[in-house]
Amino acid sequence: MARKRKQKSTKETPALPKIRSTLHQVLAQRKSGKHKRDSEKRTAQKLRRELEQD
């Protein structure tokens, strides 16, 4: 039988990770980007190319 792991008390573990630099601070505040379909990415790239050429 597998041994049961001891649960760490929630009081000991900090809620937020330790911020080491301003970069970490910025990354911690960023929200993850919405996933786009490949077709959406392709059409966006085509539009960008067209705008750059003009």
N, C-alpha and C positions, 0 to 999 in steps of 0.2 A: 504494500500500500504506500501511496505517496505521502510524504510528510506535509503537514499543513504549514504554510508560511505564517510567520508572525506579522500581524498588521501593524504598520507604523501609525502612530497617533497623528491625527491631522494638525494638532497644535504645534508639533515640532517642525513639520515641513513648511517652508515659506510659500505663500500663495503665488508670488511673482518671482521669476528667475532673477538672479543677481545681474544687474546691468553693468557691464564692464566698460563700455564706451558710448559715445554719442551715436555711433553706428548701430550698436545693439539696441539703443533706446528707440531709434527711428524704426528699425526692423520690428521691434516688439509692438509698436503702435500701428504698423501697417496691417491692413486686412488682406487676406489672400485674394488674388484676382479671380474673377469669374471665369470658368472654363469655357472656351469658345470652340466651336466645331472647326475642323480643318477647312471646310468650304468657306466659312466666315473669314478665317484668317487669309485665305487666298484672295478673296474679293477685296478685302481691306488692303492687301499688298498691291493688287492691281490698281486700285484707286490712288494709292500713294504714288506709284510709278507714273501714272497719268498726270497727276498734279505736279510732280517734279519736272516732267518733260515740258510742260507748258510755260 
